[in-house]
Amino acid sequence: MSPTFSISNYIDLAMRHAEYEKLADGTFAAEIPTCIGIVAFGDSLRECQDELRSVLEDWILVGLRFGDEFPVFDGIDINVSKEIESLEPA
């Protein structure tokens, strides 16, 4: 039996891999390097973190819709198995 987890667990693990930078104007930028295209900005570190989480959530939803491949974080894999996809009616 495979372990149970939620998308929230995956998001929390992905956020642990975020990299933050304080910019010259005092604002913040962030990215999750293994999640291509995930970038956020904010006037404060907290605002930047919140924006990064929101961007990540949207990225996951769009990726699930289009069958994109996701990085695995600490053993949590949200990729849809090709076996499961083949069971869906045409």
PyMOL commands that set and color helices and strands:
alter all, ss='L'
color gray80, all
select helices_A, chain A and resi 7-15+45-66+82-86
alter helices_A, ss='H'
color red, helices_A
select strands_A, chain A and resi 19-22+28-31+39-42
alter strands_A, ss='S'
color yellow, strands_A
deselect
rebuild
show_as cartoon
